[in-house]
Amino acid sequence: MVVKTAVVTGSSSGIGQAACARLQAAGWRVAGLDVHAEDTGGWRDGFQGIRCDVGDPASVEAAFARIGRPLHAVITCAGVLRTGPLESVPIEDFDLVMRVNLRGTFLCAQKALPALEASAAPDAPSRIVLLSSIAALRPKVSGGVYAASKAAVSQLCRVMAAEWAPKGVLVNAIAPGTVDTPMVRAVSNPNSSAGYRPSGVSPVGRIAQPDDIVDLMMFLLSDGSRYMTGTTIPVDGGTQAAFIPPASA
Ligand SMILES: NC(=O)c1ccc[n+]([C@@H]2O[C@H](COP(=O)([O-])OP(=O)(O)OC[C@H]3O[C@@H](n4cnc5c(N)ncnc54)[C@H](O)[C@@H]3O)[C@@H](O)[C@H]2O)c1
């Protein structure tokens, strides 16, 4: 059986870290790219850690040159969250969020394309899975810049899907609600996050764990999703399904 190779960005924390573990357990060879990655200097037991800044074209190009071919899937989890009302959000925060979430996602998908196309077969398309957010579909006050970056990721997903389907590459995005990761823990205190609050408990009665998101990711990498491309799929426990008015006093 062919061992498949995947690139996971944002591999040192949260959803990306969980994705690496699940892919390795499923027999994939995994290259983990992260600005905080411990660089392994090559493949070790089916894993390669590469220190990479996804917003920097030279860094991304060097990382994909090291990974080489074959390459069957890319999963873009690298992301940052900065919060605050739009009237006062610092331009440095705006630039960082767009640089990592949008430019970084685009650069990694674009640099990966030739290797993904080369590894695709008519009955085995290559895959790109982008991390969007429920914020792309239902933005929140004090999260406007992040929401704009993720809405842009979902739009990129649609056009990549249409342009790259003839090359044998399927592209889908996942839109998680609040997931229990360091990103969310950092902004869960309203006193230190300029009024921003994570969505919190969903109608299902809890926030997501990273594996709730990775379950959909594994489906989007599987044969079962062979006719899906260009979608953004919520995994949010029903958070945006209907407005829940605050309980009356
Ligand atoms: N946690 C949530 O509630 C949630 C909800 C919706 C979407 N998401 C998205 O899921 C993805 C993963 O989020 P998470 O919660 O696991 O966050 P996280 O903070 O735990 O992990 C993000 C990782 O991205 C890496 N990273 C940041 N800037 C980078 C750069 N320039 N180059 C390379 N790596 C960089 C960080 O070092 C970190 O390891 C993100 O795109 C995030 O926006 C998260």
PDBQT file of the ligand as one rigid body, heavy atoms in Angstrom, charges set to zero:
ROOT
HETATM    1  N1  LIG A 301      -9.601  27.393  18.470  1.00  0.00    +0.000 N 
HETATM    2  C1  LIG A 301     -10.707  27.825  17.908  1.00  0.00    +0.000 C 
HETATM    3  O1  LIG A 301     -11.714  28.083  18.591  1.00  0.00    +0.000 OA
HETATM    4  C2  LIG A 301     -10.792  27.978  16.406  1.00  0.00    +0.000 A 
HETATM    5  C3  LIG A 301     -12.064  28.237  15.859  1.00  0.00    +0.000 A 
HETATM    6  C4  LIG A 301     -12.165  28.401  14.484  1.00  0.00    +0.000 A 
HETATM    7  C5  LIG A 301     -11.044  28.326  13.683  1.00  0.00    +0.000 A 
HETATM    8  N2  LIG A 301      -9.830  28.098  14.241  1.00  0.00    +0.000 N 
HETATM    9  C6  LIG A 301      -8.664  28.057  13.357  1.00  0.00    +0.000 C 
HETATM   10  O2  LIG A 301      -8.042  26.804  13.453  1.00  0.00    +0.000 OA
HETATM   11  C7  LIG A 301      -6.635  26.956  13.197  1.00  0.00    +0.000 C 
HETATM   12  C8  LIG A 301      -5.858  26.339  14.347  1.00  0.00    +0.000 C 
HETATM   13  O3  LIG A 301      -6.175  27.078  15.520  1.00  0.00    +0.000 OA
HETATM   14  P1  LIG A 301      -5.817  26.558  16.997  1.00  0.00    +0.000 P 
HETATM   15  O4  LIG A 301      -6.985  26.873  17.821  1.00  0.00    +0.000 OA
HETATM   16  O5  LIG A 301      -5.284  25.177  16.918  1.00  0.00    +0.000 OA
HETATM   17  O6  LIG A 301      -4.681  27.639  17.367  1.00  0.00    +0.000 OA
HETATM   18  P2  LIG A 301      -3.300  27.479  18.137  1.00  0.00    +0.000 P 
HETATM   19  O7  LIG A 301      -2.931  28.866  18.549  1.00  0.00    +0.000 OA
HETATM   20  O8  LIG A 301      -3.388  26.421  19.180  1.00  0.00    +0.000 OA
HETATM   21  O9  LIG A 301      -2.313  26.977  16.974  1.00  0.00    +0.000 OA
HETATM   22  C9  LIG A 301      -1.955  27.806  15.904  1.00  0.00    +0.000 C 
HETATM   23  C10 LIG A 301      -0.559  27.450  15.450  1.00  0.00    +0.000 C 
HETATM   24  O10 LIG A 301      -0.220  28.305  14.341  1.00  0.00    +0.000 OA
HETATM   25  C11 LIG A 301       1.156  28.627  14.463  1.00  0.00    +0.000 C 
HETATM   26  N3  LIG A 301       1.477  29.849  13.741  1.00  0.00    +0.000 N 
HETATM   27  C12 LIG A 301       1.134  31.126  14.043  1.00  0.00    +0.000 A 
HETATM   28  N4  LIG A 301       1.692  31.978  13.169  1.00  0.00    +0.000 NA
HETATM   29  C13 LIG A 301       2.412  31.216  12.289  1.00  0.00    +0.000 A 
HETATM   30  C14 LIG A 301       3.207  31.534  11.167  1.00  0.00    +0.000 A 
HETATM   31  N5  LIG A 301       3.410  32.803  10.762  1.00  0.00    +0.000 N 
HETATM   32  N6  LIG A 301       3.789  30.511  10.494  1.00  0.00    +0.000 NA
HETATM   33  C15 LIG A 301       3.619  29.218  10.908  1.00  0.00    +0.000 A 
HETATM   34  N7  LIG A 301       2.883  28.875  11.974  1.00  0.00    +0.000 NA
HETATM   35  C16 LIG A 301       2.280  29.870  12.651  1.00  0.00    +0.000 A 
HETATM   36  C17 LIG A 301       1.352  28.811  15.974  1.00  0.00    +0.000 C 
HETATM   37  O11 LIG A 301       2.736  28.727  16.325  1.00  0.00    +0.000 OA
HETATM   38  C18 LIG A 301       0.514  27.665  16.520  1.00  0.00    +0.000 C 
HETATM   39  O12 LIG A 301       1.301  26.486  16.696  1.00  0.00    +0.000 OA
HETATM   40  C19 LIG A 301      -6.401  28.459  13.033  1.00  0.00    +0.000 C 
HETATM   41  O13 LIG A 301      -6.376  28.796  11.671  1.00  0.00    +0.000 OA
HETATM   42  C20 LIG A 301      -7.599  29.080  13.706  1.00  0.00    +0.000 C 
HETATM   43  O14 LIG A 301      -7.878  30.374  13.202  1.00  0.00    +0.000 OA
HETATM   44  C21 LIG A 301      -9.671  27.918  15.588  1.00  0.00    +0.000 A 
ENDROOT
TORSDOF 0
